Amino acid sequence: MRHSAQVDLIHRFLKLRADRTTDMAPDTRHHDVGVYVDEGRATAERALLFRGRPLVAALSGDLPDTGDCVAVDVGDVPTLLVRGEDGQVRAFLNACRHRGSRVAEGHGHAGRVFTCPYHAWTYDLHGDLLGQPLARDGFAGEDREALGLHPIPVAEVAGLLVVAPGATGPLDVEDWLGGVHDELASWDFDRYRFFDERVVEVDCNWKLAYDTFLEAYHIFSLHSRTVGKGLLSTPAVGDTFGPHGRGVVFGKQLARTVAELPEDEWDLLGHSSVVYQLFPNAVINLPSSGHAEVWQAYPHPSDPSRCRVHLRFYTPDGIPEGPEGDRSRAFFQRNLDFTAEVVLTEDFQQQEAIQRNIASGLMHEMVFGRNEPALQNFHASIDAVLAREAAE
């Protein structure tokens, strides 16, 4: 994030702090909890939000070199991302065209060939079929060009790798990102390197899991023994960029620190967490430790009361070899373990309890406060997408 933007955000924080308030939405929002349990609504969301629209799949830093690849499940679509010899990123359905087996797993380097583990069919970095060992005349008459890996529209923008599994044409992701594009680009996500990941099944609707990241109001209470020791619930500063958002959760020492320094030495990033919400389901959290977290919440394919959440954890510039690298690796491992423990136990256990309360049938609405503007914007953006589809 550019220093001028950091200074602007700190000034906003200091003003809100002096006024004993926080960023506010114009009104409260009475929110129908049926959106977390209704099967028809869940079906519409899966079709309209998780197929034809752009979804953040990974960071550019996942694929720094030719032949680097990563296999990710984008919702219910097994997806393979690879950087080709021309430097371009391509995405494919991670399924061999012979019998549908996955041709890659995890995060790594493919070299120049993908080999299916089932019958050893091979594909190049463009997804074209190279070989069918021992097949002889078994596939005579088939068009080999039609047996390449199934392509998925993908774009690389602002350090993000974005896919749309159900789209049929190129993605206009710069238009999709809108006003948040330049700020995201300033983080240089291509220099971040993958460290580890966690994938969990959570017994709540995907939107409840995502709601976790949309307000800082709960930090002082739910996280009083963990992150609440160092971070403030209020004031919080947030901005919306169409359906997307960016919030800043400030450290308790920031005001004291900046009071002792000239403005050109102010450092927001060392005393806060910057959280980007990228519609519809991705969060990029950039805390003061210097690492990056990419969170993605995906709906269950049939049960509105369940979801799958991915956490991908990245380190800045990777980890060197030797004793310094060992210390760095241990530092980031502690951060990952702490982050996962806080969110998976304190946050998601709370959301699972809320889901059970909703399922009782006796709870009909929630009230989103004026002090929760990102939460309001997220749900209003979903409503708008579904309303446009209904009107067409």
C-alpha positions as CSV (number, residue, x, y, z in Angstrom):
1,M,0.0,0.0,0.0
2,R,1.4,3.4,-1.0
3,H,2.5,5.6,1.9
4,S,0.1,8.4,1.0
5,A,-2.8,6.0,1.3
6,Q,-1.5,4.8,4.7
7,V,-1.2,8.4,5.9
8,D,-4.8,9.2,4.8
9,L,-6.1,6.2,6.7
10,I,-4.3,7.1,9.8
11,H,-5.7,10.6,9.7
12,R,-9.2,9.1,9.4
13,F,-8.5,6.9,12.3
14,L,-7.3,9.7,14.5
15,K,-10.3,11.9,13.6
16,L,-12.7,9.0,14.4
17,R,-10.9,8.3,17.7
18,A,-11.1,11.9,18.7
19,D,-14.8,12.0,17.9
20,R,-15.3,8.7,19.8
21,T,-17.0,7.0,16.8
22,T,-16.3,4.8,13.9
23,D,-17.1,4.6,10.2
24,M,-20.9,4.3,9.8
25,A,-23.5,3.2,7.2
26,P,-26.5,5.5,6.7
27,D,-28.9,3.2,8.5
28,T,-29.3,-0.2,10.2
29,R,-30.4,-3.2,8.1
30,H,-32.9,-5.7,9.2
31,H,-31.7,-8.9,7.6
32,D,-33.9,-11.9,6.9
33,V,-32.1,-15.0,8.3
34,G,-33.9,-17.2,5.7
35,V,-31.0,-16.4,3.3
36,Y,-28.9,-18.8,5.4
37,V,-31.2,-21.8,5.2
38,D,-33.4,-21.5,2.1
39,E,-32.6,-24.2,-0.5
40,G,-33.9,-22.2,-3.4
41,R,-31.8,-19.2,-2.4
42,A,-28.7,-21.5,-2.0
43,T,-29.2,-22.9,-5.5
44,A,-29.5,-19.4,-7.0
45,E,-26.3,-18.3,-5.2
46,R,-24.3,-21.3,-6.5
47,A,-25.4,-20.7,-10.0
48,L,-25.1,-16.9,-10.1
49,L,-22.2,-16.2,-7.8
50,F,-19.9,-19.2,-8.2
51,R,-20.0,-20.1,-11.9
52,G,-20.2,-17.2,-14.3
53,R,-18.7,-14.5,-12.1
54,P,-15.0,-13.9,-11.4
55,L,-13.6,-15.7,-8.3
56,V,-10.2,-15.2,-6.8
57,A,-8.4,-18.6,-7.1
58,A,-4.8,-17.8,-6.0
59,L,-2.1,-15.1,-6.0
60,S,0.4,-14.5,-8.8
61,G,3.1,-15.5,-6.4
62,D,1.8,-19.0,-6.5
63,L,3.2,-19.3,-10.0
64,P,6.4,-17.4,-10.2
65,D,8.1,-19.5,-12.9
66,T,7.4,-21.4,-16.1
67,G,5.8,-24.8,-15.3
68,D,4.7,-23.8,-11.8
69,C,1.2,-25.1,-11.1
70,V,-1.4,-25.2,-8.4
71,A,-4.5,-27.4,-8.1
72,V,-7.3,-25.7,-6.3
73,D,-11.0,-26.5,-5.8
74,V,-12.9,-23.4,-6.9
75,G,-16.2,-24.2,-5.3
76,D,-17.1,-27.6,-6.7
77,V,-14.8,-27.2,-9.8
78,P,-11.4,-28.9,-9.5
79,T,-9.2,-26.3,-11.2
80,L,-5.6,-26.5,-12.4
81,L,-3.6,-23.2,-12.8
82,V,-0.2,-23.3,-14.6
83,R,2.2,-20.7,-15.9
84,G,3.2,-21.4,-19.5
85,E,6.5,-20.9,-21.4
86,D,5.1,-17.6,-22.7
87,G,4.6,-16.3,-19.2
88,Q,0.8,-16.5,-19.4
89,V,-1.3,-18.2,-16.8
90,R,-3.8,-20.8,-18.0
91,A,-6.6,-22.6,-16.1
92,F,-8.1,-26.0,-16.9
93,L,-10.6,-28.4,-15.4
94,N,-8.3,-30.7,-13.4
95,A,-9.6,-33.8,-15.2
96,C,-8.0,-36.1,-17.7
97,R,-10.1,-36.2,-20.9
98,H,-9.9,-40.0,-20.9
99,R,-11.6,-41.1,-17.7
100,G,-11.7,-37.9,-15.6
101,S,-8.9,-38.5,-13.1
102,R,-7.1,-35.4,-11.7
103,V,-3.9,-34.7,-13.5
104,A,-2.2,-32.7,-10.7
105,E,-2.4,-32.3,-7.0
106,G,-1.4,-29.6,-4.6
107,H,1.2,-26.9,-5.2
108,G,4.4,-27.5,-7.2
109,H,6.3,-27.5,-10.4
110,A,5.1,-29.6,-13.4
111,G,8.1,-29.0,-15.6
112,R,6.6,-29.1,-19.1
113,V,4.3,-32.1,-18.8
114,F,1.2,-33.2,-16.8
115,T,0.8,-36.9,-16.5
116,C,-2.5,-38.5,-15.4
117,P,-1.9,-41.1,-12.7
118,Y,-4.6,-43.4,-14.0
119,H,-3.5,-44.3,-17.5
120,A,-0.5,-41.9,-17.9
121,W,-2.0,-39.7,-20.6
122,T,0.2,-36.6,-20.9
123,Y,-0.6,-33.0,-21.5
124,D,1.6,-29.9,-22.1
125,L,1.4,-26.6,-20.4
126,H,-1.1,-25.4,-23.0
127,G,-3.4,-28.3,-22.0
128,D,-2.8,-30.1,-25.3
129,L,-2.7,-33.9,-25.4
130,L,0.8,-35.2,-25.9
131,G,0.6,-38.9,-25.4
132,Q,-1.6,-42.0,-24.8
133,P,0.8,-44.8,-23.7
134,L,-0.1,-48.3,-24.8
135,A,-3.2,-47.1,-26.4
136,R,-2.3,-48.4,-29.9
137,D,-5.5,-48.2,-32.0
138,G,-7.8,-47.9,-29.0
139,F,-8.6,-44.3,-29.9
140,A,-8.3,-44.4,-33.6
141,G,-10.6,-41.9,-35.3
142,E,-10.7,-39.5,-32.3
143,D,-9.7,-35.9,-32.9
144,R,-6.6,-35.5,-30.7
145,E,-7.0,-31.7,-30.6
146,A,-10.4,-32.2,-29.0
147,L,-8.9,-34.3,-26.2
148,G,-6.9,-31.6,-24.6
149,L,-7.6,-30.4,-21.0
150,H,-10.9,-28.4,-20.8
151,P,-10.0,-24.7,-20.5
152,I,-11.4,-22.4,-17.9
153,P,-11.4,-18.6,-18.4
154,V,-8.7,-17.1,-16.3
155,A,-7.0,-13.7,-15.9
156,E,-4.1,-12.3,-14.0
157,V,-4.6,-8.8,-12.6
158,A,-3.3,-6.8,-9.7
159,G,-1.3,-9.9,-8.5
160,L,-4.5,-12.0,-8.4
161,L,-5.3,-15.2,-10.4
162,V,-9.0,-15.0,-11.1
163,V,-11.2,-17.6,-12.8
164,A,-14.8,-18.0,-13.8
165,P,-15.6,-21.7,-14.2
166,G,-18.9,-21.2,-16.0
167,A,-17.9,-18.3,-18.2
168,T,-17.5,-18.8,-22.0
169,G,-15.4,-15.7,-22.9
170,P,-12.5,-13.7,-21.7
171,L,-12.8,-12.1,-18.2
172,D,-12.9,-8.3,-17.8
173,V,-11.4,-8.4,-14.3
174,E,-10.1,-4.9,-14.2
175,D,-13.7,-3.7,-14.6
176,W,-14.8,-6.2,-12.0
177,L,-12.2,-4.9,-9.5
178,G,-13.1,-1.3,-10.3
179,G,-11.8,1.3,-7.8
180,V,-9.9,-1.2,-5.7
181,H,-7.6,-2.4,-8.6
182,D,-4.8,0.1,-8.1
183,E,-4.6,-0.3,-4.4
184,L,-4.4,-4.1,-4.7
185,A,-1.7,-3.8,-7.4
186,S,0.4,-1.7,-5.0
187,W,0.9,-4.7,-2.7
188,D,2.9,-6.6,-5.4
189,F,1.3,-9.9,-4.7
190,D,3.6,-11.6,-7.2
191,R,6.4,-11.4,-4.7
192,Y,4.5,-13.4,-2.0
193,R,5.2,-17.1,-1.8
194,F,2.9,-19.9,-0.8
195,F,3.7,-21.3,2.7
196,D,0.8,-23.7,3.7
197,E,-2.9,-24.0,3.7
198,R,-5.8,-25.2,5.7
199,V,-9.2,-26.5,4.4
200,V,-12.1,-27.0,6.8
201,E,-15.7,-28.0,6.6
202,V,-17.9,-25.7,8.7
203,D,-21.5,-26.4,9.8
204,C,-22.8,-23.1,8.8
205,N,-23.9,-21.3,5.6
206,W,-21.0,-19.9,3.6
207,K,-22.2,-16.4,4.1
208,L,-22.1,-16.7,7.9
209,A,-18.5,-17.9,7.6
210,Y,-17.7,-14.9,5.3
211,D,-19.5,-12.5,7.7
212,T,-16.7,-13.2,10.2
213,F,-14.4,-11.0,8.2
214,L,-16.7,-8.1,7.6
215,E,-16.6,-6.2,10.9
216,A,-14.2,-5.5,13.7
217,Y,-17.0,-4.9,16.2
218,H,-16.6,-8.4,17.8
219,I,-12.9,-8.2,18.4
220,F,-13.1,-6.7,21.9
221,S,-15.4,-9.4,23.1
222,L,-15.1,-12.6,21.1
223,H,-11.3,-12.3,20.8
224,S,-10.5,-10.6,24.1
225,R,-7.9,-13.3,25.0
226,T,-6.3,-13.5,21.6
227,V,-6.1,-10.9,18.8
228,G,-8.1,-8.5,20.9
229,K,-5.1,-8.0,23.1
230,G,-3.4,-6.0,20.4
231,L,-6.2,-4.8,18.0
232,L,-9.0,-2.3,18.4
233,S,-12.7,-3.0,17.7
234,T,-13.2,0.7,17.2
235,P,-12.6,3.0,15.5
236,A,-12.4,1.0,12.3
237,V,-12.0,2.6,8.9
238,G,-13.6,1.0,5.8
239,D,-14.4,1.8,2.2
240,T,-16.5,0.1,-0.5
241,F,-15.6,-0.3,-4.1
242,G,-18.9,-1.5,-5.7
243,P,-19.4,-4.9,-4.2
244,H,-15.9,-5.1,-2.8
245,G,-14.5,-3.5,0.3
246,R,-11.4,-2.7,2.3
247,G,-11.3,-2.4,6.1
248,V,-8.5,-1.5,8.5
249,V,-8.3,-2.9,12.0
250,F,-6.0,-0.7,14.0
251,G,-3.4,-1.7,16.6
252,K,-3.8,-0.4,20.1
253,Q,-0.3,1.3,19.9
254,L,-0.8,3.1,16.7
255,A,-2.0,6.4,18.1
256,R,0.9,6.6,20.5
257,T,3.4,5.6,17.9
258,V,2.4,8.2,15.3
259,A,2.2,10.9,17.9
260,E,6.0,10.5,18.3
261,L,6.9,10.6,14.6
262,P,6.8,13.0,11.7
263,E,4.1,12.2,9.2
264,D,6.6,11.0,6.6
265,E,7.6,8.2,9.0
266,W,4.1,7.0,9.8
267,D,3.6,3.3,9.3
268,L,0.1,1.9,9.1
269,L,1.1,-1.6,8.0
270,G,3.3,-2.3,11.1
271,H,0.4,-1.5,13.4
272,S,-2.8,-2.8,11.8
273,S,-4.4,-5.5,9.7
274,V,-5.7,-4.4,6.3
275,V,-8.5,-6.6,5.1
276,Y,-9.8,-6.7,1.5
277,Q,-13.2,-8.3,0.8
278,L,-13.4,-9.4,-2.8
279,F,-16.9,-10.2,-3.8
280,P,-18.4,-12.7,-3.6
281,N,-16.3,-15.0,-1.4
282,A,-12.6,-14.1,-1.0
283,V,-10.8,-12.2,1.8
284,I,-7.2,-11.1,1.7
285,N,-5.9,-10.3,5.2
286,L,-2.6,-8.4,5.5
287,P,-1.6,-8.2,9.2
288,S,1.3,-6.4,10.8
289,S,3.5,-9.6,10.8
290,G,4.0,-9.1,7.0
291,H,2.4,-12.3,5.8
292,A,-0.8,-12.6,3.6
293,E,-3.8,-14.7,4.1
294,V,-6.3,-15.6,1.4
295,W,-9.6,-16.9,2.8
296,Q,-12.3,-18.3,0.5
297,A,-15.7,-19.5,1.6
298,Y,-17.6,-21.9,-0.7
299,P,-21.2,-23.2,-0.4
300,H,-21.9,-26.9,0.1
301,P,-23.2,-28.3,-3.2
302,S,-26.5,-29.3,-1.6
303,D,-26.8,-28.3,2.0
304,P,-27.3,-24.6,2.8
305,S,-26.2,-25.2,6.4
306,R,-22.7,-26.3,5.5
307,C,-19.7,-24.8,3.7
308,R,-16.0,-25.3,3.0
309,V,-13.4,-22.7,3.9
310,H,-9.9,-22.5,2.5
311,L,-7.0,-20.6,4.1
312,R,-3.9,-20.1,1.9
313,F,-1.0,-18.6,3.8
314,Y,1.8,-16.7,2.1
315,T,5.1,-15.2,3.2
316,P,6.7,-12.0,1.7
317,D,9.5,-12.9,-0.8
318,G,9.6,-16.5,0.4
319,I,11.9,-18.1,3.0
320,P,15.7,-18.3,2.5
321,E,17.8,-21.3,3.3
322,G,20.0,-21.7,6.4
323,P,19.5,-20.6,10.0
324,E,17.8,-17.3,9.1
325,G,15.3,-19.3,7.0
326,D,14.7,-21.7,9.9
327,R,13.9,-18.8,12.2
328,S,11.6,-17.2,9.6
329,R,9.8,-20.5,8.9
330,A,9.2,-21.0,12.6
331,F,7.9,-17.4,13.0
332,F,5.4,-17.8,10.2
333,Q,4.4,-21.3,11.3
334,R,3.5,-19.8,14.7
335,N,1.5,-17.1,12.9
336,L,-0.4,-19.6,10.8
337,D,-1.2,-21.9,13.7
338,F,-2.4,-18.9,15.8
339,T,-4.5,-17.5,12.9
340,A,-6.1,-20.8,12.2
341,E,-6.8,-21.4,15.9
342,V,-8.5,-18.0,16.4
343,V,-10.7,-18.2,13.3
344,L,-11.6,-21.9,13.4
345,T,-12.4,-22.0,17.1
346,E,-13.5,-18.5,18.2
347,D,-15.1,-17.3,14.9
348,F,-16.4,-20.4,13.2
349,Q,-17.7,-22.0,16.4
350,Q,-19.7,-18.9,16.9
351,Q,-21.1,-19.0,13.4
352,E,-22.1,-22.7,13.8
353,A,-24.0,-21.8,17.0
354,I,-25.8,-19.0,15.0
355,Q,-26.7,-21.5,12.3
356,R,-28.3,-23.8,14.9
357,N,-30.3,-20.8,16.3
358,I,-31.5,-20.0,12.8
359,A,-32.5,-23.6,12.1
360,S,-34.8,-23.5,15.2
361,G,-37.3,-21.6,13.1
362,L,-37.9,-19.1,15.9
363,M,-35.4,-16.5,14.8
364,H,-36.5,-14.5,11.8
365,E,-34.1,-11.6,11.4
366,M,-30.8,-10.1,12.4
367,V,-30.0,-6.4,12.8
368,F,-26.8,-5.1,11.2
369,G,-25.7,-2.0,12.8
370,R,-24.6,1.3,11.2
371,N,-21.2,0.4,12.6
372,E,-21.1,-2.7,10.3
373,P,-21.1,-1.1,6.8
374,A,-19.1,-3.8,5.1
375,L,-21.5,-6.4,6.3
376,Q,-24.4,-4.4,4.9
377,N,-22.7,-3.8,1.6
378,F,-21.9,-7.5,1.1
379,H,-25.5,-8.7,1.6
380,A,-26.9,-5.8,-0.4
381,S,-24.5,-6.8,-3.3
382,I,-25.8,-10.4,-3.2
383,D,-29.4,-9.2,-3.2
384,A,-28.6,-7.0,-6.2
385,V,-27.1,-9.8,-8.3
386,L,-30.1,-12.1,-7.6
387,A,-32.6,-9.3,-8.2
388,R,-31.0,-8.5,-11.6
389,E,-31.2,-12.2,-12.6
390,A,-34.8,-12.4,-11.6
391,A,-35.7,-9.3,-13.6
392,E,-34.1,-10.6,-16.8
